[in-house]
Amino acid sequence: MVRAFVGSCPGMSRRDQPPGGGGRPDGRPGGRIRRWPVLRQLLGEDPRAEAARSARTDALRPRTADADHVARSVCPYCAVGCGQLVYVRDGRVTQIEGDPDSPISRGRLCPKGAASRQLVTRPTRRTRVLYRRPYGTEWETLDLETAMDMIADRVVATRRQTWQETDAEGRVLRRTLGIASLGGATLDNEENYLMKKLYTALGAIQIENQARI
Amino acid sequence: MAECHPVGFQWVMEAKARGATVFHIDPRYTRTSAMADVHLPIRAGSDIVLLGALINHVLSGGHEFREYVLTYTNAAHLVSEDFRDTEDLDGLFSGFDPDGRTYDPASWAYAHRSDAPPPGEVGGASGAGRGREHAETAEAETYGSGGAAADAAPATDPTLTHPRCVFQVLKRHFARYTPELVERACGIPRAEFARLADTIVACSGRDRTTAWVYSVGWTQHTAGAQFIRAAAILQLLLGNIGRPGGGILALRGHASIQGSTDIPTLFNILPGYLPMPHAGRHEDLDAYLASAGPDTGFWGRKRAYLVSLLKAWWGEHATAGNDFCFGHLPRLTGDHGHYATVLGQIDGTVKGYFVIGENPAVGSSGGRAQRFGLANLDWLVVRDLTLVETATFWKDGPEIATGEMRTEEIGTEVFFLPAASHVEKEGTFTNTQRLLQWREKAVDPPGDCRSDLWFFYHLGKRVKARMTGDEIDRPVRELAWDYPEEGPHAEPSAAAVLREIGGIGPDGRALDSYTELRDDGSTRCGCWIYCGCYAGEVNRPARREPRGGADPWIAPDWGWAWPANRRILYNRASADPDGRPWSPAKALVWWDAAAGRWTGRDVPDCEPDKPPGHRPPSGARAEQALSGTDPFIMQADGKGWLYAPFGLADGPLPTHYEPHESPVANPLYGVQANPARVVYPRPDSPYNPPRSPRFPYVLTTYRLTEHHTAGGMSRPLPYLAELQPELFCEVSPELAAERGLVNGGWATIVTSRTAIEARVLVTERMRPLRIEGRTVHQVGLPYHWGWGGDGLVTGDVANDLLPLALDPNVYIQESKAATCDIIPGRRPAGPALRELVRRYREDGDG
C-alpha cells in the first residue's frame, strides 16, 4: 500500500488548505457581491477561469483528498493493463483513478476504466447467493456455506456417474465429460491456475474460456 | 484500437507524432480511422488477399531484407518433392482427405539433407489419420510458446534459387495475389494498395521497422490462424520480428486473457502450452514426450517442464517410479472445445457447468444453441459481478418469449454466486504484452462476494473431503492443495499460489529461471514460462518503478514479463548475424565480445554466453542444437517459419478462402471456403448457404469504447449505459436507400439462426465496396447488449445471428464475417419471430 495523496496541494493536509471565501488568490480583499461569479461573468470575465470561483468551490476537496489508503491496482476491462489507484475511506472505495506512475498508461483511463468505481460500488450490485431449484419459477436465497456444500456434492456425484476409465478400444481415458467450465479471461492467473489444477485432477477436460471466443 | 484499447492507442499517436505513417484497415470507419493517415475499408474476411499481395509485392520487387531472411528464417530450406500447392490443386494442398475434411501433413515436410542421419518421427506425424487427430484437438494451439516438431537437418539452398526452396515456393504460391486481385476481392483501389505497399517497404530494413497490430478482426474467421501466419510471413521477409518497433502485436480484449492462455482454462493445453495428453497416443510419460513437440531448441527441455508441473500438482506422490503421476492426467479424444461442449449439453452428455465471469447466453456465437444447452443441464453454477443472462435464461430468455421454452419445464438447478471485484482481491493479470502486474487488495468483498480463488480453493477442499479410497479418486486425493489461509473468510494466499506457479527449487527457495527446472522431480513449477516471477522471494509482478525508471520504453522494473522478464521476444534478431545491432536507431541487444556475453537494453532472448559464431555439434539436443545465429529459440530449427512444414491443420501457407458464409465466389480457387474448417451441420446449428440471394449482405460485429464484450461489466454501470444506451446497426446511405432504412428508425437483421432488431445508424462510415464487378454492402453490429443481466440498458443479442463455424487450428468462431438480410421495422415478437426465420431458411435452401 502507498499512503494517500492528500488534497490538491501536495504536502498539505486538509486543515492546512487556505479557507474558502476569505480572500482572493492575490491576497487582496474583495467584496462578497463583487466576487459573485454570476456577476463577474456577466461583466465579461472568462467563465472558464477565475470567474467560476466562489467560496463554495474553494471549499471543495477531491474525493481522493481524505482517503485512508490507496491500493495500486490494474484496470479489469481490456488487456492493455492500465494502472489504477484505488482510494479507500472507512472501508469503502471512494474513487478509482489512473496511476500516473504506470509506464503503460501514464495515468490515463478510458471511459470504462474511469467508470470502474461503479463496477464496485453501484447499489444494484448483487452480494447474496441466489438459488433456482429444478423447475422452479423464482429465485430463492441460500446460505453461502450451504451452496458450497451442495455444489461439492454435485461435482462428486456427477463425476462418479459420468466417469470414463477407458474407451471402447480399451484406451485409458480417466476422465468425465459430465462436468464442463467456461471462463478465466477476466480472472487472475492464480485463479486460472487453481481451476486448471482442480479440474484436471477431477478428470474434467471441457475447460474453456474467452480466449477460444 | 482507438475504440477498444484507447489508452494503448496513445502509443500509436506518439509514433505518429514522431513521423510514423498509420494505416487503418477495417470494414468501417472508426475513431482509429479518424486519427490514421489512411483508412482502407476492406471486405470482412478478405485479409489474406491483401496480405498475400503485400508478400507478393515484397518478393517480386526484391524488397526482402535478404540478410535477415537468409539467416533467421527457413527461406533456404527445401520442401519435399511430394508437396503440392493450392496453385496446383485449385485450392487444396496435398494430403487432403475429403471424407474427414482434414490434412495429412506428411507431404508438407522439408526435404531431408542427404548427408544427415534420417529424421525421427517428426511431431508424431507419421501415417494418415495423424493429421486428423492433430486437427481434432486444436493441437496447433500448443505451439503458443514452442514450435511444432520439424526436421532439424533439412536440405538447404542459400542462393534461394532452388525451385523447391521455401523462398521460391512462396513466390509461386502468392504470384496471383496482385493489386488487381486486391481491388476485386477486398474492395481496396490499386492506388491505395500501392501507397500501403510502398510505405511498409520504405519503413522496413536496417534503420526502420513496421509493426502490425491486430485483434479479433483477424482471429475470428474460419482461416483466422492463417491471417496471422500471413502477417508473420510478411514481417519475417521485411525483417520486422524481434526488433524494436516491429512485430505482430495482438491486442487482447480481457484483463487476463493472455494469462488464461498461458495458464490455460482451455481444454487442449496444460500450463505453458504443454499439450494435454491424448488417449492411445500418450499412454505414459515417455510416449507423451516423444510427440509433444521438438527435441531441439528450448522446447527440448519439455520433460523438465512437465515433470516440474506434475510435482507442483501431486507433490510427494509424484515420483520417478510412477511417471510423476502422469497417469493422473485425463486424456483427450477429439474436439472438446466450447462449441462442442454446448452441443454436448444439448445432447445430454454434459450434466454440470461452471460459468465463471463469462456470459455465453449473450457472448458466444449461436446464442440459441447456448441457451438450449443451458436448459438441458442438471446443474449450473454462475459466478459473476452481475446477474448475467446466463444465470437467468430460465426465467426471461428469448426462448421463453417465443414459447420454445417454459420455465416450469426447465430442470436446470442454478446457483448464482456473487464474485469479488478486481479491487477486493489480490493477484496478477497478464496483459496483452505478456506483462504480469500484481494488484493490491483495497477492501474486503461485500456480503457473499468472494474471489474465484476462494471459491475453487474451498470447493477443492470440500471435494477432497468427499473422496473415497477408490482408484478413480486417487488424483484428487493426492492433489497438493494446501495454501495458507488469511482473514475472516479463510482466503487462500494468492502470493503463495503465484510462488508455486513461479517455481520452487530443491532447497525450497523460489527459482530464478526456467533453465533451472529439472526432470528428476527435484523442482516444482506450476507454469514453466512464468518461472522466475518470484525469484529471490520477490513478488516481481508487484514491482512498480515509477514511470519505468531510467529506461521508460523497456521499463524493466515495472511488473514482470514472461519469459525471464524479456520485453521483446526473439530479440536476438535485433542484432545482425555477427551480433551487432542492425543500426544505431534500432539497437536493442548485442554481443559484447570483450565480455563474452550478450547484453543490451532488454534481457537477451538467447543463451547469454553463446557467441554469434557458435555452430552446434551434430546430434545435439535442446538448446545445445541452436547455433549462435538462431533467434527463434523455441523452434526446432531456431528459424522463423515462412513455411510451416507441420503444425497447422489447414496448410503450410496462408491461402485465401471465402468465409463460411459469403456473398461472393472465391476469386482464386474452385474451393470456396477453408476446406478444413470446423462446422457442426445439425438442425440446431443452421447455416446460410454461400452466395445466397436470401442473405445478400456481409454481417460483421465489433465493440464500442463504452462497453465491454457481452456487457456484464458495462451495461449495469450508469455512466457507460448513458454513453451508449442502445443497440444499433451501421449501414451506408446506399444500403439504407436500397432497403428503405431510416436513420434513427428500426431495422431487423435476419440470418438462418434468428432475427434481431436494432436502431438504424445511416452513416458514410460504412462504405459499399465493389467486389467482382458488383456492389457488396456490409452491416455493422456492436454486440454488447442482452435482454437483462442487471443492465440499465437492454437490447437484442447480436451474437444470436452468428453461425457455429470455426477455425480448424484454434477453434475460434467466425464472428467477423457472415451473411444476413436487413429489412426496415421491428422484428416480430413471440412465435412469429421463429416463423419469420423459418421462411428465410426455406427460401435460402431453395
Contacts between the chains, C-beta under 8 A, distances in Angstrom:
chain1	res1	chain2	res2	distance
A	1	B	440	6.3
A	69	B	442	7.8
A	71	B	423	6.5
A	71	B	439	7.6
A	71	B	440	4.1
A	71	B	441	6.5
A	71	B	442	3.7
A	72	B	439	7.3
A	72	B	440	5.2
A	72	B	544	6.3
A	73	B	422	6.3
A	73	B	423	5.6
A	73	B	439	4.5
A	73	B	440	6.4
A	73	B	442	6.8
A	74	B	255	6.8
A	74	B	422	7.2
A	74	B	429	5.3
A	74	B	431	7.7
A	74	B	437	4.8
A	74	B	439	5.1
A	75	B	255	6.8
A	75	B	422	7.9
A	76	B	255	4.9
A	76	B	421	7.3
A	76	B	422	4.0
A	76	B	429	7.9
A	76	B	713	7.1
A	77	B	254	7.9
A	77	B	255	6.4
A	77	B	708	5.2
A	77	B	713	6.7
A	78	B	4	6.4
A	78	B	5	5.5
A	78	B	8	8.0
A	78	B	251	7.7
A	78	B	252	7.5
A	78	B	253	5.5
A	78	B	254	7.0
A	78	B	255	7.0
A	78	B	432	7.9
A	78	B	708	7.5
A	79	B	5	7.8
A	79	B	251	7.1
A	79	B	252	3.9
A	79	B	253	6.3
A	79	B	254	6.0
A	79	B	255	6.1
A	79	B	256	7.4
A	79	B	257	5.7
A	79	B	258	6.1
A	79	B	429	7.9
A	79	B	431	5.1
A	79	B	432	3.9
A	80	B	5	5.2
A	80	B	7	5.4
A	80	B	8	4.2
A	80	B	251	7.8
A	80	B	431	6.3
A	80	B	432	6.3
A	81	B	255	7.3
A	81	B	429	6.3
A	81	B	431	3.0
A	81	B	432	7.1
A	81	B	433	7.7
A	81	B	435	6.2
A	81	B	437	5.6
A	81	B	559	8.0
A	82	B	7	5.0
A	83	B	437	7.7
A	86	B	423	4.8
A	86	B	440	7.9
A	86	B	442	4.0
A	88	B	442	5.1
A	88	B	443	5.7
A	91	B	443	5.9
A	91	B	444	7.5
A	92	B	443	6.7
A	93	B	423	6.0
A	93	B	442	6.0
A	93	B	443	5.9
A	96	B	423	7.3
A	100	B	547	7.8
A	101	B	544	6.3
A	101	B	546	4.1
A	101	B	547	5.7
A	102	B	547	7.9
A	102	B	558	7.2
A	103	B	547	5.6
A	103	B	548	3.4
A	103	B	552	5.1
A	103	B	555	4.0
A	103	B	558	5.3
A	104	B	7	7.7
A	104	B	8	7.8
A	104	B	431	7.4
A	104	B	435	7.7
A	104	B	555	8.0
A	104	B	558	7.7
A	105	B	7	4.9
A	106	B	10	7.3
A	106	B	547	7.5
A	108	B	7	4.8
A	108	B	10	6.6
A	109	B	7	6.7
A	110	B	6	4.1
A	110	B	7	5.5
A	110	B	705	6.2
A	111	B	6	7.9
A	111	B	705	5.8
A	111	B	706	5.1
A	111	B	719	7.1
A	111	B	720	6.5
A	111	B	723	6.2
A	112	B	705	7.5
A	112	B	706	7.0
A	112	B	707	7.7
A	112	B	708	5.8
A	112	B	713	7.7
A	112	B	714	6.2
A	112	B	720	6.5
A	113	B	7	7.4
A	114	B	719	7.7
A	115	B	714	7.9
A	115	B	717	5.1
A	115	B	719	4.2
A	115	B	720	5.3
A	116	B	422	7.8
A	118	B	717	4.3
A	118	B	718	6.2
A	118	B	719	6.2
A	118	B	720	8.0
A	119	B	385	6.6
A	119	B	421	6.0
A	119	B	713	6.1
A	119	B	717	6.2
A	120	B	421	4.7
A	120	B	423	5.7
A	120	B	424	7.3
A	122	B	716	6.4
A	122	B	717	6.6
A	122	B	718	7.4
A	124	B	716	6.3
A	124	B	790	6.0
A	125	B	385	6.9
A	125	B	386	7.9
A	125	B	418	7.7
A	125	B	446	7.5
A	125	B	716	7.9
A	126	B	385	7.6
A	126	B	386	6.8
A	126	B	387	5.3
A	126	B	416	7.4
A	126	B	418	4.6
A	126	B	790	7.2
A	127	B	418	5.4
A	127	B	446	4.7
A	127	B	447	3.0
A	127	B	448	6.1
A	127	B	449	5.5
A	128	B	418	6.7
A	128	B	447	5.6
A	128	B	448	5.3
A	129	B	415	7.1
A	129	B	416	6.7
A	129	B	417	5.6
A	129	B	418	7.1
A	129	B	448	4.9
A	130	B	387	7.2
A	130	B	391	7.6
A	130	B	414	7.8
A	130	B	415	7.7
A	130	B	416	4.0
A	131	B	414	7.1
A	131	B	415	6.0
A	131	B	416	7.5
A	132	B	394	6.5
A	132	B	395	7.7
A	132	B	412	7.7
A	132	B	413	6.9
A	132	B	414	4.0
A	132	B	416	7.9
A	133	B	413	6.1
A	134	B	410	8.0
A	134	B	411	4.6
A	134	B	412	6.8
A	134	B	413	4.9
A	135	B	408	5.4
A	135	B	409	7.0
A	135	B	410	6.8
A	135	B	411	5.9
A	137	B	395	7.5
A	137	B	407	5.2
A	137	B	408	6.0
A	138	B	395	7.9
A	139	B	416	7.7
A	142	B	415	7.5
A	144	B	417	7.5
A	144	B	448	4.5
A	144	B	450	7.6
A	147	B	415	5.6
A	147	B	417	6.5
A	148	B	455	8.0
A	148	B	458	6.1
A	148	B	459	6.6
A	148	B	462	6.2
A	149	B	462	6.5
A	150	B	415	7.3
A	151	B	379	7.8
A	151	B	381	5.8
A	151	B	415	6.1
A	151	B	459	6.4
A	152	B	459	6.0
A	152	B	462	3.6
A	152	B	463	5.3
A	152	B	466	6.3
A	153	B	466	7.4
A	154	B	352	5.9
A	154	B	378	7.4
A	154	B	379	5.0
A	154	B	413	7.9
A	155	B	352	6.8
A	155	B	459	7.2
A	155	B	463	5.7
A	156	B	463	6.0
A	156	B	466	4.6
A	156	B	467	7.7
A	158	B	351	4.9
A	158	B	352	4.7
A	158	B	378	6.8
A	158	B	379	7.6
A	160	B	472	7.5
A	161	B	351	7.5
A	162	B	349	7.7
A	162	B	351	6.3
A	163	B	472	5.6
A	165	B	472	7.0
A	167	B	279	6.2
A	167	B	333	6.7
A	169	B	280	7.3
A	171	B	279	4.3
A	171	B	280	4.3
A	171	B	283	8.0
A	171	B	331	7.4
A	172	B	279	6.5
A	172	B	283	6.7
A	172	B	327	7.5
A	172	B	331	6.2
A	173	B	279	5.5
A	173	B	330	6.9
A	173	B	331	5.1
A	173	B	333	7.0
A	174	B	327	7.2
A	174	B	328	7.6
A	174	B	329	7.6
A	174	B	330	5.3
A	174	B	331	6.4
A	174	B	472	7.6
A	174	B	475	7.8
A	175	B	330	3.4
A	175	B	331	6.3
A	176	B	330	7.8
A	177	B	336	7.8
A	177	B	344	6.6
A	177	B	349	5.2
A	177	B	350	6.5
A	178	B	349	7.1
A	178	B	350	6.4
A	178	B	351	4.4
A	178	B	352	6.3
A	179	B	350	7.5
A	179	B	351	7.1
A	179	B	352	4.7
A	179	B	353	7.7
A	179	B	354	7.7
A	180	B	341	4.8
A	180	B	344	7.4
A	180	B	345	7.5
A	180	B	350	5.0
A	180	B	352	7.4
A	180	B	353	5.2
A	180	B	354	7.4
A	181	B	265	6.8
A	181	B	353	7.2
A	181	B	354	4.1
A	181	B	355	7.7
A	181	B	356	6.8
A	182	B	338	6.5
A	182	B	341	7.7
A	182	B	353	7.3
A	182	B	354	7.2
A	182	B	355	5.1
A	182	B	356	7.1
A	182	B	358	5.1
A	182	B	360	5.9
A	183	B	265	6.8
A	183	B	354	7.2
A	183	B	355	5.8
A	183	B	356	3.2
A	183	B	357	4.7
A	183	B	358	3.9
A	183	B	383	7.7
A	184	B	256	7.7
A	184	B	260	3.7
A	184	B	264	7.8
A	184	B	265	3.3
A	184	B	356	6.7
A	184	B	357	7.5
A	184	B	358	7.9
A	185	B	253	7.9
A	185	B	254	3.7
A	185	B	255	7.7
A	185	B	256	6.2
A	185	B	257	3.8
A	185	B	260	4.8
A	185	B	357	7.5
A	185	B	358	7.4
A	186	B	254	5.4
A	186	B	255	6.1
A	186	B	256	6.9
A	186	B	357	4.0
A	186	B	358	7.3
A	186	B	713	7.7
A	187	B	256	6.3
A	187	B	260	6.8
A	187	B	356	6.6
A	187	B	357	5.8
A	187	B	452	5.2
A	188	B	256	6.4
A	188	B	259	7.5
A	188	B	425	7.2
A	188	B	427	3.1
A	188	B	428	5.9
A	188	B	429	6.6
A	188	B	439	7.8
A	188	B	451	7.9
A	188	B	452	7.5
A	188	B	453	6.8
A	188	B	494	6.8
A	189	B	256	6.3
A	189	B	259	4.3
A	189	B	260	7.9
A	189	B	262	7.5
A	189	B	263	5.3
A	189	B	427	6.7
A	189	B	428	4.8
A	189	B	429	7.3
A	189	B	430	6.0
A	189	B	436	6.9
A	189	B	498	7.1
A	189	B	501	6.7
A	189	B	530	7.6
A	190	B	427	4.7
A	190	B	428	6.8
A	190	B	453	5.7
A	190	B	494	4.6
A	190	B	497	4.0
A	190	B	498	5.6
A	190	B	501	7.1
A	191	B	427	6.7
A	191	B	451	7.0
A	191	B	452	4.2
A	191	B	453	4.9
A	191	B	456	6.8
A	192	B	256	7.4
A	192	B	259	6.3
A	192	B	260	4.8
A	192	B	263	4.7
A	192	B	264	7.3
A	192	B	265	5.2
A	193	B	263	4.9
A	193	B	271	7.1
A	193	B	497	6.0
A	193	B	500	7.8
A	193	B	501	5.6
A	193	B	526	5.6
A	193	B	527	7.1
A	194	B	453	6.2
A	194	B	456	4.4
A	194	B	457	5.9
A	194	B	460	7.1
A	194	B	492	7.8
A	194	B	497	6.5
A	195	B	265	5.4
A	195	B	356	7.4
A	195	B	452	7.4
A	195	B	456	5.4
A	196	B	263	6.6
A	196	B	264	6.3
A	196	B	265	5.9
A	196	B	270	7.5
A	196	B	271	6.7
A	197	B	313	5.7
A	197	B	479	7.1
A	197	B	526	7.7
A	198	B	456	5.7
A	198	B	459	7.1
A	198	B	460	4.7
A	198	B	463	7.5
A	198	B	479	7.4
A	198	B	481	7.8
A	199	B	265	8.0
A	200	B	270	7.6
A	200	B	313	7.4
A	200	B	329	6.4
A	200	B	330	6.6
A	200	B	475	7.9
A	201	B	313	7.1
A	201	B	328	6.8
A	201	B	475	4.6
A	201	B	476	4.9
A	201	B	479	4.5
A	202	B	463	7.2
A	202	B	475	7.6
A	202	B	476	6.1
A	203	B	330	4.3
A	203	B	472	7.8
A	203	B	475	7.0
A	204	B	330	7.4
A	205	B	267	5.6
A	205	B	276	7.0
A	205	B	330	5.1
A	205	B	332	6.2
A	205	B	336	5.3
A	206	B	267	5.8
A	206	B	336	4.9
A	206	B	340	7.8
A	206	B	341	4.4
A	206	B	344	7.3
A	206	B	350	6.8
A	207	B	264	7.8
A	207	B	265	5.2
A	207	B	266	6.7
A	207	B	267	5.6
A	208	B	265	6.8
A	208	B	266	6.1
A	208	B	267	5.9
A	208	B	337	6.4
A	208	B	338	4.3
A	208	B	341	6.6
A	209	B	257	7.5
A	209	B	260	4.9
A	209	B	264	7.8
A	209	B	265	4.4
A	209	B	266	6.4
A	209	B	358	6.9
A	210	B	253	7.6
A	210	B	254	5.6
A	210	B	257	5.8
A	210	B	260	7.5
A	210	B	358	6.0
A	210	B	363	7.7
A	210	B	709	7.5
A	211	B	257	5.2
A	211	B	260	5.8
A	211	B	261	4.7
A	211	B	264	7.7
A	211	B	266	6.3
A	212	B	266	6.5
A	212	B	337	6.1
A	212	B	338	4.9
A	212	B	810	7.4
A	212	B	811	5.9
A	212	B	812	6.2
A	213	B	338	6.5
A	213	B	363	6.9
A	213	B	364	5.9
A	213	B	365	7.8
A	213	B	812	6.9
A	213	B	813	6.8
